Amino acid sequence: MASDLDPIFAALADPTRRAILTMLLEDDMAVTDVAEPFDMSLAAISKHLSILTRAGLVAQEKRGRVKWCKLEPEAMRAASAWMKGFGQFDALDLDAFERFLAAELPQDSA
C-alpha cells in the first residue's frame, strides 16, 4: 500500500501541481486553461499534468482537438486514508499545557 502512495505524495510535493489540483476541484479544464494562470510554458504544465496523471490524481482525455483534465478523487482518498492512521495523535492544547505549567511550577515573587 505505501509504495502505491509514493507517486501520489511525490506529485503533491510540488506547489504548482497542488495549485493545479485546486483548480480542478471546480470543474474539468482544458490544458490551455490550466496553463493560463502560471508563468511557465505549456510544455512545462504538460509535464506537471503527466506527473499528476501517472499518480492517478488527474485523468486526461481528448475531446475533439482539445485535451481536457479531470480530477480523480480516488487516489487522494487513498492518501487521506493513510494519513488518518496518524489521527490518534491529538493536537497539543497549548492553553491547557500553559495552565498545567502554571499550576506545577513555582511562581516567581516579583
C-alpha positions in Angstrom: 0.0 0.0 0.0 2.7 2.5 1.0 4.5 2.1 -2.4 1.3 2.9 -4.2 1.3 6.1 -2.3 4.8 7.2 -3.3 3.8 8.7 -6.7 0.8 10.4 -5.1 2.9 12.1 -2.4 5.7 12.9 -4.9 3.1 14.6 -7.1 1.7 16.5 -4.2 5.2 17.7 -3.1 5.2 20.4 -5.9 3.3 23.7 -5.3 2.4 24.0 -9.0 0.8 20.6 -9.0 -1.1 21.3 -5.8 -2.4 24.5 -7.4 -3.5 22.6 -10.5 -5.4 20.1 -8.3 -7.1 23.0 -6.5 -8.2 24.5 -9.9 -9.6 21.1 -11.0 -11.7 21.0 -7.8 -14.0 23.5 -9.5 -14.5 21.7 -12.9 -12.8 19.9 -15.7 -10.4 22.1 -17.6 -8.7 22.2 -20.9 -4.9 22.0 -20.7 -4.6 25.5 -22.1 -6.9 26.8 -19.4 -4.9 25.0 -16.7 -1.7 26.7 -18.0 -3.2 30.2 -18.2 -2.5 31.4 -14.6 1.0 30.1 -14.5 4.2 31.9 -15.7 5.6 28.8 -17.5 5.4 27.2 -20.8 2.6 24.9 -22.0 5.2 22.1 -22.2 6.1 22.6 -18.5 2.4 22.5 -17.5 2.0 19.3 -19.6 4.9 17.7 -17.7 3.2 18.6 -14.4 -0.1 17.2 -15.7 1.7 14.0 -16.8 3.1 13.5 -13.2 -0.4 14.1 -11.8 -1.9 11.6 -14.3 0.7 8.9 -13.5 -0.1 9.3 -9.8 -3.7 8.8 -10.6 -4.8 12.2 -9.4 -5.8 13.5 -12.8 -7.3 11.9 -15.9 -6.8 13.4 -19.3 -9.0 12.8 -22.3 -9.1 14.3 -25.8 -12.4 15.9 -26.9 -12.0 16.9 -30.5 -8.8 18.9 -30.7 -8.8 19.8 -27.0 -7.2 17.8 -24.2 -9.2 18.0 -21.0 -8.1 17.4 -17.4 -10.4 16.0 -14.7 -9.7 15.5 -11.0 -9.7 11.8 -9.9 -10.5 11.8 -6.2 -10.0 8.1 -5.6 -6.2 8.4 -5.4 -6.5 11.3 -3.0 -8.8 9.2 -0.8 -6.1 6.5 -0.6 -3.6 9.1 0.6 -6.1 10.6 3.0 -7.0 7.2 4.5 -3.3 6.5 5.1 -2.8 9.9 6.8 -5.9 9.4 9.0 -4.0 6.5 10.6 -2.0 9.2 12.3 -5.1 10.8 13.7 -4.6 9.1 17.0 -2.2 11.8 17.9 -4.3 14.7 19.2 -3.2 18.2 18.6 -1.4 19.8 21.6 -3.7 22.0 23.6 -1.3 24.9 24.4 -3.7 26.6 26.7 -4.2 23.5 28.8 -0.4 23.0 28.8 0.2 26.6 30.0 -2.4 26.1 32.8 -0.6 22.8 33.8 2.8 24.6 33.9 1.4 27.5 35.9 -0.1 25.0 38.5 3.0 22.8 38.7 5.9 25.3 38.5 6.7 27.7 41.4 5.7 31.3 40.7 8.4 34.0 40.9 7.7 36.6 43.5 8.2 39.8 41.7 
